[in-house]
Amino acid sequence: DVQGRRVLKRQSFNGAQITILDALLKLRQVCCDPHLVKGSHSGPSMERAKLELLTDMLPKLVEQGRRVLVFSQFTALLDLVAEQLLLLELPFLSLTGKTPTQQRGKMVQRFQAQEVPVLLVSLKAGGLGLNLTAADTVIHMDPWWNPAVEEQATARAHRLGQNRPVLVYKLVVQGSIEERMLELQARKLALTNSVLGHDAAGALKFDAVDLDALLAPLGV
């Protein structure tokens, strides 16, 4: 964040955007799991708080008979979750943008039929058009710039036919860029569906004041 603020000072807002957005992307990835950052030298001793929390939560939720949707905007993070679920021998399905169209319907049918207790879903793949009322628990691994997208994803479990209360968990790292994202969500409820670091055009919706606030020194 210090480097990002220096770049903002040296360059104009428009000139610094690509560098700043790349830095924000890396900060968000580190919050999810250090292994997501390209070129990182993270080893097995690196803290992986979200993954550890999830691997503790899911077996307990499944034991309680709950059916769980796990959302993330990072498919690489869902791959890491899948690895852990295999080690735990916990049945699951994974639905991302890479899932062939002809397989999507079959996966939804299997989950709705309660053949498996856990469905991993990328936020873009599962934000619209899915009816997943077999789920009674939703876990968001990482915050989205646009809170409306999160709500659309959560709504997959709230569709017509749901007759049980739905628990929603949002995993957020304290004292991190993710907390700043939540503050930004509260101030800008009309954010576009674009994601910083993925869509440069969408980044124009954020002004220099927003980026300065996001990059302010973080405290625990």
Summary of the structure (lengths in Angstrom):
residues: 220
radius of gyration: 18.1
end to end distance: 14.6
largest distance: 56.9
contacts: 649
relative contact order: 0.16
helix: 50%
strand: 10%
